């Protein structure tokens, strides 16, 4: 990278303020001695084994790790059950503890104790068995954020039937493709779900999908909206009837540590989604250890809220398996953050005394855009820890989150991980780590991460390159379902079988902190300079009047690529030519003239996937004036038409 840009990037990423763990927090934290890092580094197998010991095993393992690159297996010979670990083992002492405070979008409330959840799971597991579902059979789940969703996952886990949860916002086609790839025998869905006051027609989508899924024998339908939906004789059954008729006693199967727990589909660079395959012992070890230590959770007193959707890996690991394995009390909220008003989350936090909140930068930036008055209306003093996941968090959003939501006192843990890693891999430990806003800080103990250059040499402190993991971790996926060749090629094609390549760019600062720079395909080449879209975005959102920004490269006859920026101003400022000029000047100041956007389109919102990641690929299509690629995973498709018409009128209007 060009020296001048390197220096300015340094300045950009060098948010001068750092935050020590609050003294009282550090004193009582589970981990407050940095020696844990060196101990885990010296003997990672012993470290992971000590974490596995936090679980209940029917039979102890004989070997911690068998690593045959690029494959790896964990806790070989061990037998356990995830549903047993999430439920049964808590019953004797904590059966009456609340597992979930559920809040429906229209306002209903349900409190589900561990004992109640256990009974529901046992009944559903028996019902699945009665349908002929056996260990290894796949079950597809397409549900809204209602308690039946974690119950369905745990019922599958109880009998060793891998689940494939398909996010409730996905279309009939996406559902069909995922069912067919997994060859699921049963689909568990609902009549509908609520989103911003509207009904999402899940059963209608399911009917359309199941018309083209020969493997599906039975469709189980949860009544959520109680609308009249057609039920196909011989195929569709009512969830409530089924559960009521089934026995409440169901022995959890003793599964091998390496038995499949679930498949979760995630988009890759091609159109065909990848079926990320997770197994039982290693995954549960990873999610329960990280949930316990990164959030420093006290199951007796904390009220924990991961505000993701269970349809994404964040929900699998940090709403279902991690928190339940740790016997924790969680919030489960069905709907949108602005329904009926933009203070819905803050009102929930106040009402339930939420002490830990885990959400995504995109949500934080949306709250910033709306302004702090919505949080101000509520008492958020119960919060003692905040978490972020999903994208790089820009320092401004980090500070805003800590100030306006955390009252200036909470640590903020910025956690880097992926569907593939299954659990958090790079993260602060809140009782140990000095926080730097914008940095995910350090690898979790037992995680061997580094940053390499194109040739595979470590870049060292102060350098930038590609993030890698040099040793497997227990929670990491085992392969891509039915496509091991793609597993090898996508993740181990770059540096060989021993080095996992996650697809992210990163920088190491002088203290060895990791700064994640976004996906490596988000790199532009401007007049021979490599500039990541993230650098320019960071500079844009660093401007006080910008809520959110996305940047893509557009082909340019002179410079190779030209920078096209899409910017959402805060509610207090209008996106006009004056602001555009200010922003160009601002980017020039923080990075350098070379990084000034050629064009700036102001927009109310950016195209995002349903998990809240900005879809730069589609913005690239817009910027190039091309036909749009696949938009099925988009949560807000109409915004694209708006952006496109604005972009067209700007064509040629370059600074
Ligand atoms: C948990 C999740 C994975 C991709 C990953 C990164 C990006 C996630 C952070 C982050 C910077 C973070 N799974 N990412 N967390 N980038 N800082 N703290 O999001 O499979 O859906 O996405 O998300 O690019 O590769 S995921």
Boltz pocket constraint, residues with backbone or C-beta under 6 A from the ligand:
constraints:
  - pocket:
      binder: B
      contacts: [[A, 266], [A, 313], [A, 314], [A, 388], [A, 389], [A, 390], [A, 391], [A, 392], [A, 393], [A, 414], [A, 415], [A, 416], [A, 417], [A, 418], [A, 419], [A, 420], [A, 426], [A, 440], [A, 502], [A, 503], [A, 504], [A, 516], [A, 517], [A, 518], [A, 519], [A, 611]]
      max_distance: 6.0
